[in-house]
């Protein structure tokens, strides 16, 4: 459902950009088919669970306690923290090179050079501020991974074998899901409910829970489709200024 919704949104945007006032997606026949699909399939799909800040903190605390395989633990910590703070897609996360990240007094400036919604490679920048907790701080996580790995350029996230040897090729996007599932299992949660997308969904949901504005969340996630982003915002806002909390139950 969400894929079809994105396709319709893209077609509509393309027609508007080309100067056409009417988009074929607004045609009565298209709208009728779309409404029929929603009635038959339902408008909500059961997506993967988001990883919230508490999950990230618990997972990296587990990784911090690992003595054997320390390099792998530092890589996974960096991947989890940057993926969450940057609300990155799997492909964006593993596509990062060291040169794409600049550290300044505010935190990290990450340049995402290409994404699913930016196939021409125009790129966009995302700010990752210093964290209040050392273990979940994006800057510290990156510094410690780079120091341990000795990586100075090219792919940031690479294979690490059981002896701590660092590979030269970048991780596949499927590995992001494996890292998330392994880490979420370590804190006693059901890995089947989580995936690589849980990091991206988690930031949007947690930010909404914490009162961040829709605009600031969109700036961080890079969502082109507001309806899709608003699903996470709605989920994260269910108990913020909740009417039932005001009636004295």
ZADO-1210 file (C-alpha; in nm, 4 decimals, padded with zeros to 6 digits):
<atoms>
<atom x="00.0000" y="00.0000" z="00.0000" code="UNK" pos="1"/>
<atom x="00.2717" y="00.2471" z="00.0967" code="UNK" pos="2"/>
<atom x="00.4643" y="00.1736" z="-00.2254" code="UNK" pos="3"/>
<atom x="00.1569" y="00.2467" z="-00.4381" code="UNK" pos="4"/>
<atom x="00.0940" y="00.5627" z="-00.2380" code="UNK" pos="5"/>
<atom x="00.4502" y="00.6808" z="-00.3020" code="UNK" pos="6"/>
<atom x="00.4173" y="00.6077" z="-00.6739" code="UNK" pos="7"/>
<atom x="00.0962" y="00.8108" z="-00.6989" code="UNK" pos="8"/>
<atom x="00.2588" y="01.0982" z="-00.5109" code="UNK" pos="9"/>
<atom x="00.5637" y="01.0906" z="-00.7406" code="UNK" pos="10"/>
<atom x="00.3479" y="01.0924" z="-01.0546" code="UNK" pos="11"/>
<atom x="00.1462" y="01.3855" z="-00.9228" code="UNK" pos="12"/>
<atom x="00.4598" y="01.5836" z="-00.8335" code="UNK" pos="13"/>
<atom x="00.6128" y="01.5158" z="-01.1761" code="UNK" pos="14"/>
<atom x="00.3055" y="01.6497" z="-01.3546" code="UNK" pos="15"/>
<atom x="00.2985" y="01.9629" z="-01.1413" code="UNK" pos="16"/>
<atom x="00.6709" y="02.0186" z="-01.2015" code="UNK" pos="17"/>
<atom x="00.6091" y="01.9902" z="-01.5764" code="UNK" pos="18"/>
<atom x="00.3478" y="02.2644" z="-01.5578" code="UNK" pos="19"/>
<atom x="00.0399" y="02.0459" z="-01.5921" code="UNK" pos="20"/>
<atom x="-00.2442" y="02.1638" z="-01.3725" code="UNK" pos="21"/>
<atom x="-00.4248" y="01.8317" z="-01.3714" code="UNK" pos="22"/>
<atom x="-00.2558" y="01.5116" z="-01.2596" code="UNK" pos="23"/>
<atom x="-00.3850" y="01.1777" z="-01.3892" code="UNK" pos="24"/>
<atom x="-00.3770" y="01.0575" z="-01.0288" code="UNK" pos="25"/>
<atom x="-00.6731" y="01.2879" z="-00.9613" code="UNK" pos="26"/>
<atom x="-00.8825" y="01.1359" z="-01.2402" code="UNK" pos="27"/>
<atom x="-01.2086" y="00.9839" z="-01.1197" code="UNK" pos="28"/>
<atom x="-01.1244" y="00.6383" z="-01.2540" code="UNK" pos="29"/>
<atom x="-00.7847" y="00.6330" z="-01.0802" code="UNK" pos="30"/>
<atom x="-00.9341" y="00.7551" z="-00.7537" code="UNK" pos="31"/>
<atom x="-01.2079" y="00.4918" z="-00.7739" code="UNK" pos="32"/>
<atom x="-00.9535" y="00.2131" z="-00.8234" code="UNK" pos="33"/>
<atom x="-00.7387" y="00.3453" z="-00.5392" code="UNK" pos="34"/>
<atom x="-01.0361" y="00.3616" z="-00.3019" code="UNK" pos="35"/>
<atom x="-01.1262" y="00.0062" z="-00.4003" code="UNK" pos="36"/>
<atom x="-00.7750" y="-00.1161" z="-00.3228" code="UNK" pos="37"/>
<atom x="-00.7842" y="00.0518" z="00.0171" code="UNK" pos="38"/>
<atom x="-01.1210" y="-00.1032" z="00.0970" code="UNK" pos="39"/>
<atom x="-01.0031" y="-00.4505" z="-00.0020" code="UNK" pos="40"/>
<atom x="-00.6534" y="-00.4424" z="00.1473" code="UNK" pos="41"/>
<atom x="-00.7076" y="-00.1984" z="00.4293" code="UNK" pos="42"/>
<atom x="-00.5313" y="00.1326" z="00.4746" code="UNK" pos="43"/>
<atom x="-00.2966" y="00.0159" z="00.7499" code="UNK" pos="44"/>
<atom x="-00.0214" y="-00.2360" z="00.7031" code="UNK" pos="45"/>
<atom x="00.1671" y="-00.3957" z="00.9884" code="UNK" pos="46"/>
<atom x="00.5119" y="-00.2473" z="00.9487" code="UNK" pos="47"/>
<atom x="00.8188" y="-00.3190" z="01.1538" code="UNK" pos="48"/>
<atom x="00.8403" y="-00.1804" z="01.5039" code="UNK" pos="49"/>
<atom x="01.0397" y="00.1400" z="01.5572" code="UNK" pos="50"/>
<atom x="01.3496" y="00.1433" z="01.7754" code="UNK" pos="51"/>
<atom x="01.3078" y="00.4238" z="02.0274" code="UNK" pos="52"/>
<atom x="01.5772" y="00.6061" z="02.2226" code="UNK" pos="53"/>
<atom x="01.5459" y="00.3655" z="02.5154" code="UNK" pos="54"/>
<atom x="01.6045" y="00.0735" z="02.2773" code="UNK" pos="55"/>
<atom x="01.9106" y="00.2372" z="02.1232" code="UNK" pos="56"/>
<atom x="02.0533" y="00.3090" z="02.4682" code="UNK" pos="57"/>
<atom x="01.9940" y="-00.0479" z="02.5878" code="UNK" pos="58"/>
<atom x="02.1447" y="-00.1974" z="02.2730" code="UNK" pos="59"/>
<atom x="02.4636" y="00.0092" z="02.2842" code="UNK" pos="60"/>
<atom x="02.5029" y="-00.0621" z="02.6564" code="UNK" pos="61"/>
<atom x="02.5026" y="-00.4323" z="02.5693" code="UNK" pos="62"/>
<atom x="02.7592" y="-00.3698" z="02.2966" code="UNK" pos="63"/>
<atom x="02.9755" y="-00.1720" z="02.5393" code="UNK" pos="64"/>
<atom x="02.9989" y="-00.4773" z="02.7632" code="UNK" pos="65"/>
<atom x="03.1476" y="-00.6940" z="02.4884" code="UNK" pos="66"/>
<atom x="03.5200" y="-00.7632" z="02.5321" code="UNK" pos="67"/>
<atom x="03.5785" y="-01.0202" z="02.2582" code="UNK" pos="68"/>
<atom x="03.4901" y="-00.8809" z="01.9187" code="UNK" pos="69"/>
<atom x="03.5299" y="-00.5202" z="02.0340" code="UNK" pos="70"/>
<atom x="03.5770" y="-00.3814" z="01.6828" code="UNK" pos="71"/>
<atom x="03.2555" y="-00.5424" z="01.5639" code="UNK" pos="72"/>
<atom x="03.0746" y="-00.4008" z="01.8666" code="UNK" pos="73"/>
<atom x="03.2071" y="-00.0502" z="01.7969" code="UNK" pos="74"/>
<atom x="03.1022" y="-00.0751" z="01.4324" code="UNK" pos="75"/>
<atom x="02.7535" y="-00.1901" z="01.5261" code="UNK" pos="76"/>
<atom x="02.7200" y="00.0848" z="01.7862" code="UNK" pos="77"/>
<atom x="02.8199" y="00.3499" z="01.5316" code="UNK" pos="78"/>
<atom x="02.5813" y="00.2066" z="01.2729" code="UNK" pos="79"/>
<atom x="02.2891" y="00.1986" z="01.5168" code="UNK" pos="80"/>
<atom x="02.3477" y="00.5479" z="01.6550" code="UNK" pos="81"/>
<atom x="02.4104" y="00.7202" z="01.3207" code="UNK" pos="82"/>
<atom x="02.1279" y="00.5319" z="01.1518" code="UNK" pos="83"/>
<atom x="01.8858" y="00.6348" z="01.4248" code="UNK" pos="84"/>
<atom x="01.9991" y="00.9966" z="01.4707" code="UNK" pos="85"/>
<atom x="02.0064" y="01.0537" z="01.0951" code="UNK" pos="86"/>
<atom x="01.6807" y="00.8637" z="01.0312" code="UNK" pos="87"/>
<atom x="01.8618" y="00.6988" z="00.7422" code="UNK" pos="88"/>
<atom x="01.7424" y="00.4370" z="00.5021" code="UNK" pos="89"/>
<atom x="01.9537" y="00.1206" z="00.4937" code="UNK" pos="90"/>
<atom x="02.1055" y="00.2122" z="00.1582" code="UNK" pos="91"/>
<atom x="02.1905" y="00.5629" z="00.2785" code="UNK" pos="92"/>
<atom x="02.3620" y="00.4306" z="00.5882" code="UNK" pos="93"/>
<atom x="02.5841" y="00.1733" z="00.4191" code="UNK" pos="94"/>
<atom x="02.6468" y="00.4163" z="00.1325" code="UNK" pos="95"/>
<atom x="02.8328" y="00.6578" z="00.3599" code="UNK" pos="96"/>
<atom x="03.2010" y="00.7247" z="00.3037" code="UNK" pos="97"/>
<atom x="03.4260" y="00.8802" z="00.5670" code="UNK" pos="98"/>
<atom x="03.4543" y="01.1847" z="00.3410" code="UNK" pos="99"/>
<atom x="03.0782" y="01.2379" z="00.3636" code="UNK" pos="100"/>
<atom x="03.0996" y="01.3326" z="00.7314" code="UNK" pos="101"/>
<atom x="03.2343" y="01.6564" z="00.8767" code="UNK" pos="102"/>
<atom x="03.2663" y="01.7198" z="01.2492" code="UNK" pos="103"/>
<atom x="03.2172" y="02.0707" z="01.3853" code="UNK" pos="104"/>
<atom x="03.1365" y="02.2333" z="01.7193" code="UNK" pos="105"/>
<atom x="02.7673" y="02.1387" z="01.6905" code="UNK" pos="106"/>
<atom x="02.8098" y="01.7744" z="01.5967" code="UNK" pos="107"/>
<atom x="02.8313" y="01.5961" z="01.2615" code="UNK" pos="108"/>
<atom x="02.7264" y="01.7184" z="00.9185" code="UNK" pos="109"/>
<atom x="02.6449" y="01.4128" z="00.7083" code="UNK" pos="110"/>
<atom x="02.6058" y="01.4393" z="00.3322" code="UNK" pos="111"/>
<atom x="02.3751" y="01.1731" z="00.1914" code="UNK" pos="112"/>
<atom x="02.4776" y="01.1689" z="-00.1716" code="UNK" pos="113"/>
<atom x="02.2031" y="00.9485" z="-00.3105" code="UNK" pos="114"/>
<atom x="01.8793" y="00.8015" z="-00.1819" code="UNK" pos="115"/>
<atom x="01.5663" y="00.6234" z="-00.2994" code="UNK" pos="116"/>
<atom x="01.3936" y="00.9562" z="-00.3595" code="UNK" pos="117"/>
<atom x="01.7055" y="01.1249" z="-00.5022" code="UNK" pos="118"/>
<atom x="01.8216" y="00.9027" z="-00.7853" code="UNK" pos="119"/>
<atom x="01.9956" y="01.1930" z="-00.9623" code="UNK" pos="120"/>
<atom x="02.2343" y="01.2318" z="-00.6717" code="UNK" pos="121"/>
<atom x="02.1587" y="01.5922" z="-00.5809" code="UNK" pos="122"/>
<atom x="02.2342" y="01.4982" z="-00.2214" code="UNK" pos="123"/>
<atom x="02.1216" y="01.6468" z="00.1077" code="UNK" pos="124"/>
<atom x="02.2846" y="01.7301" z="00.4390" code="UNK" pos="125"/>
<atom x="02.1723" y="01.6074" z="00.7791" code="UNK" pos="126"/>
<atom x="02.2910" y="01.7398" z="01.1129" code="UNK" pos="127"/>
<atom x="02.3630" y="01.4963" z="01.3958" code="UNK" pos="128"/>
<atom x="02.4112" y="01.6950" z="01.7185" code="UNK" pos="129"/>
<atom x="02.6221" y="01.5842" z="02.0119" code="UNK" pos="130"/>
<atom x="02.4368" y="01.3446" z="02.2392" code="UNK" pos="131"/>
<atom x="02.3795" y="01.4058" z="02.6082" code="UNK" pos="132"/>
<atom x="02.4901" y="01.0493" z="02.6870" code="UNK" pos="133"/>
<atom x="02.8405" y="00.9405" z="02.5754" code="UNK" pos="134"/>
<atom x="02.7366" y="00.5929" z="02.4596" code="UNK" pos="135"/>
<atom x="02.4593" y="00.7228" z="02.2331" code="UNK" pos="136"/>
<atom x="02.6429" y="01.0329" z="02.1107" code="UNK" pos="137"/>
<atom x="02.6840" y="01.0243" z="01.7303" code="UNK" pos="138"/>
<atom x="03.0158" y="01.2116" z="01.7459" code="UNK" pos="139"/>
<atom x="03.1720" y="00.9841" z="02.0072" code="UNK" pos="140"/>
<atom x="03.0376" y="00.6717" z="01.8373" code="UNK" pos="141"/>
<atom x="03.1977" y="00.7747" z="01.5086" code="UNK" pos="142"/>
<atom x="03.5287" y="00.8757" z="01.6669" code="UNK" pos="143"/>
<atom x="03.5642" y="00.5470" z="01.8518" code="UNK" pos="144"/>
<atom x="03.4799" y="00.3356" z="01.5468" code="UNK" pos="145"/>
<atom x="03.7283" y="00.5238" z="01.3282" code="UNK" pos="146"/>
<atom x="04.0000" y="00.5026" z="01.5931" code="UNK" pos="147"/>
<atom x="03.9511" y="00.1279" z="01.6415" code="UNK" pos="148"/>
<atom x="03.9194" y="00.0437" z="01.2721" code="UNK" pos="149"/>
<atom x="04.1899" y="00.2719" z="01.1347" code="UNK" pos="150"/>
<atom x="03.9577" y="00.3633" z="00.8473" code="UNK" pos="151"/>
<atom x="04.0532" y="00.7008" z="00.7011" code="UNK" pos="152"/>
<atom x="03.8608" y="00.7130" z="00.3740" code="UNK" pos="153"/>
<atom x="03.6096" y="00.5363" z="00.1496" code="UNK" pos="154"/>
<atom x="03.3369" y="00.3097" z="00.2982" code="UNK" pos="155"/>
<atom x="03.2590" y="00.3875" z="00.6614" code="UNK" pos="156"/>
<atom x="03.0828" y="00.0613" z="00.7433" code="UNK" pos="157"/>
<atom x="03.2660" y="-00.2579" z="00.6430" code="UNK" pos="158"/>
<atom x="03.2768" y="-00.6251" z="00.7245" code="UNK" pos="159"/>
<atom x="03.4591" y="-00.7232" z="01.0433" code="UNK" pos="160"/>
<atom x="03.5600" y="-01.0881" z="01.0868" code="UNK" pos="161"/>
<atom x="03.5748" y="-01.2782" z="01.4158" code="UNK" pos="162"/>
<atom x="03.9439" y="-01.1936" z="01.4511" code="UNK" pos="163"/>
<atom x="03.8755" y="-00.8210" z="01.4257" code="UNK" pos="164"/>
<atom x="04.0101" y="-00.7837" z="01.0738" code="UNK" pos="165"/>
<atom x="03.8467" y="-00.4983" z="00.8818" code="UNK" pos="166"/>
<atom x="03.7445" y="-00.5600" z="00.5210" code="UNK" pos="167"/>
<atom x="03.7715" y="-00.3149" z="00.2316" code="UNK" pos="168"/>
<atom x="03.4231" y="-00.3379" z="00.0816" code="UNK" pos="169"/>
<atom x="03.1169" y="-00.1655" z="00.2244" code="UNK" pos="170"/>
<atom x="02.8395" y="-00.3522" z="00.4016" code="UNK" pos="171"/>
<atom x="02.5317" y="-00.4523" z="00.2051" code="UNK" pos="172"/>
<atom x="02.2040" y="-00.2891" z="00.3021" code="UNK" pos="173"/>
<atom x="02.0768" y="-00.6299" z="00.4179" code="UNK" pos="174"/>
<atom x="02.3453" y="-00.6246" z="00.6874" code="UNK" pos="175"/>
<atom x="02.1757" y="-00.3272" z="00.8538" code="UNK" pos="176"/>
<atom x="01.8759" y="-00.5469" z="00.9313" code="UNK" pos="177"/>
<atom x="02.1051" y="-00.8195" z="01.0665" code="UNK" pos="178"/>
<atom x="02.2800" y="-00.5722" z="01.2966" code="UNK" pos="179"/>
<atom x="01.9474" y="-00.4363" z="01.4232" code="UNK" pos="180"/>
<atom x="01.8016" y="-00.7829" z="01.4795" code="UNK" pos="181"/>
<atom x="02.1129" y="-00.9066" z="01.6583" code="UNK" pos="182"/>
<atom x="02.1201" y="-00.6018" z="01.8848" code="UNK" pos="183"/>
<atom x="01.7462" y="-00.6035" z="01.9587" code="UNK" pos="184"/>
<atom x="01.7651" y="-00.9743" z="02.0476" code="UNK" pos="185"/>
<atom x="02.0405" y="-00.8953" z="02.2981" code="UNK" pos="186"/>
<atom x="01.7971" y="-00.6808" z="02.4997" code="UNK" pos="187"/>
<atom x="01.5265" y="-00.9456" z="02.5037" code="UNK" pos="188"/>
<atom x="01.2977" y="-00.8223" z="02.2273" code="UNK" pos="189"/>
<atom x="01.1519" y="-01.0197" z="01.9361" code="UNK" pos="190"/>
<atom x="01.3804" y="-00.9708" z="01.6370" code="UNK" pos="191"/>
<atom x="01.0993" y="-01.0654" z="01.3975" code="UNK" pos="192"/>
<atom x="00.9276" y="-00.7354" z="01.4787" code="UNK" pos="193"/>
<atom x="01.2281" y="-00.5225" z="01.3832" code="UNK" pos="194"/>
<atom x="01.4295" y="-00.4534" z="01.0688" code="UNK" pos="195"/>
<atom x="01.6750" y="-00.2045" z="00.9233" code="UNK" pos="196"/>
<atom x="01.3891" y="00.0417" z="00.8701" code="UNK" pos="197"/>
<atom x="01.3242" y="00.0405" z="01.2457" code="UNK" pos="198"/>
<atom x="01.6035" y="00.2960" z="01.2940" code="UNK" pos="199"/>
<atom x="01.4480" y="00.5444" z="01.0513" code="UNK" pos="200"/>
<atom x="01.0944" y="00.4873" z="01.1768" code="UNK" pos="201"/>
<atom x="01.2227" y="00.5074" z="01.5321" code="UNK" pos="202"/>
<atom x="01.3673" y="00.8562" z="01.5011" code="UNK" pos="203"/>
<atom x="01.0468" y="00.9919" z="01.3470" code="UNK" pos="204"/>
<atom x="00.8316" y="00.8270" z="01.6127" code="UNK" pos="205"/>
<atom x="01.0542" y="00.9254" z="01.9052" code="UNK" pos="206"/>
<atom x="01.0852" y="01.2836" z="01.7809" code="UNK" pos="207"/>
<atom x="00.7055" y="01.3117" z="01.7636" code="UNK" pos="208"/>
<atom x="00.6756" y="01.1652" z="02.1134" code="UNK" pos="209"/>
<atom x="00.9249" y="01.4258" z="02.2337" code="UNK" pos="210"/>
<atom x="00.7292" y="01.7136" z="02.0789" code="UNK" pos="211"/>
<atom x="00.9401" y="01.7898" z="01.7706" code="UNK" pos="212"/>
<atom x="00.7616" y="01.9766" z="01.4920" code="UNK" pos="213"/>
<atom x="00.6529" y="01.8056" z="01.1721" code="UNK" pos="214"/>
<atom x="00.8881" y="02.0296" z="00.9738" code="UNK" pos="215"/>
<atom x="01.1929" y="01.9437" z="01.1845" code="UNK" pos="216"/>
<atom x="01.1161" y="01.5722" z="01.1593" code="UNK" pos="217"/>
<atom x="01.0783" y="01.5975" z="00.7814" code="UNK" pos="218"/>
<atom x="01.4071" y="01.7878" z="00.7572" code="UNK" pos="219"/>
<atom x="01.5817" y="01.5034" z="00.9382" code="UNK" pos="220"/>
<atom x="01.4163" y="01.2133" z="00.7581" code="UNK" pos="221"/>
<atom x="01.4076" y="01.3685" z="00.4113" code="UNK" pos="222"/>
<atom x="01.0574" y="01.2340" z="00.3482" code="UNK" pos="223"/>
<atom x="00.9072" y="01.3661" z="00.0253" code="UNK" pos="224"/>
<atom x="00.5632" y="01.2307" z="00.1100" code="UNK" pos="225"/>
<atom x="00.4042" y="01.3946" z="00.4131" code="UNK" pos="226"/>
<atom x="00.1216" y="01.1359" z="00.4400" code="UNK" pos="227"/>
<atom x="00.3795" y="00.8612" z="00.4943" code="UNK" pos="228"/>
<atom x="00.5754" y="01.0668" z="00.7476" code="UNK" pos="229"/>
<atom x="00.2563" y="01.1563" z="00.9328" code="UNK" pos="230"/>
<atom x="00.1919" y="00.7901" z="01.0095" code="UNK" pos="231"/>
<atom x="00.4989" y="00.7901" z="01.2325" code="UNK" pos="232"/>
<atom x="00.4076" y="01.1284" z="01.3781" code="UNK" pos="233"/>
<atom x="00.0552" y="01.0100" z="01.4622" code="UNK" pos="234"/>
<atom x="00.1912" y="00.6981" z="01.6318" code="UNK" pos="235"/>
<atom x="00.4407" y="00.9046" z="01.8281" code="UNK" pos="236"/>
<atom x="00.1792" y="01.1615" z="01.9312" code="UNK" pos="237"/>
<atom x="-00.0893" y="00.9249" z="02.0605" code="UNK" pos="238"/>
<atom x="-00.0213" y="01.0063" z="02.4251" code="UNK" pos="239"/>
<atom x="00.1008" y="01.3643" z="02.3893" code="UNK" pos="240"/>
<atom x="-00.1770" y="01.6053" z="02.4914" code="UNK" pos="241"/>
<atom x="-00.4126" y="01.3075" z="02.4978" code="UNK" pos="242"/>
<atom x="-00.7740" y="01.4067" z="02.5693" code="UNK" pos="243"/>
<atom x="-00.8397" y="01.0973" z="02.7801" code="UNK" pos="244"/>
<atom x="-00.5559" y="01.1999" z="03.0121" code="UNK" pos="245"/>
<atom x="-00.7441" y="01.5203" z="03.0960" code="UNK" pos="246"/>
<atom x="-01.0706" y="01.3695" z="03.2191" code="UNK" pos="247"/>
<atom x="-00.9632" y="01.2345" z="03.5560" code="UNK" pos="248"/>
<atom x="-00.9776" y="00.8606" z="03.4948" code="UNK" pos="249"/>
</atoms>
